[in-house]
Amino acid sequence: MSEPIPLAIGDIVELRKAHPCGGRVWRVLRVGLDVGAECLTCQRYVLVPRRRFERGIKRFIERGLTPVDGGER
């Protein structure tokens, strides 16, 4: 099993396969076991299992918020 790709809210990614509307560019809006993403062509929101979403990433267009490590005090 490979290490998960670090995804953050606000990341804009290009996926390998096109959405039925023809768009390939998505904005990540939710990160967890599932990834919630919005198609930037038609504004459709989808919820996809994280592994499946990570396998479909072709490249990062823009990085969003960096995850905050709450371990330091």
C-alpha positions, 0 to 999 in steps of 0.5 A, spaced: 500 500 500 502 506 498 502 512 502 497 517 501 498 523 497 497 530 501 491 533 499 488 540 502 482 544 502 483 548 496 487 544 492 486 545 484 487 538 480 487 536 473 484 529 473 486 523 468 479 522 465 474 527 463 467 529 467 461 528 462 461 535 461 468 535 458 472 538 464 478 535 467 479 541 473 477 540 480 477 544 486 478 539 493 473 542 498 473 536 503 478 531 505 478 525 509 476 517 507 472 521 501 474 527 497 469 532 496 471 536 489 467 541 485 468 541 477 470 547 475 467 547 468 460 545 471 460 546 478 458 539 480 460 537 487 462 529 487 464 525 493 469 520 491 473 515 495 480 518 497 484 512 493 480 512 487 481 520 487 488 520 488 489 515 482 486 519 478 490 525 479 494 527 473 497 534 476 496 539 481 495 546 478 494 550 484 495 548 492 490 550 497 491 551 504 497 547 508 494 542 513 495 544 520 499 540 525 496 541 532 501 537 535 505 542 537 504 547 544 
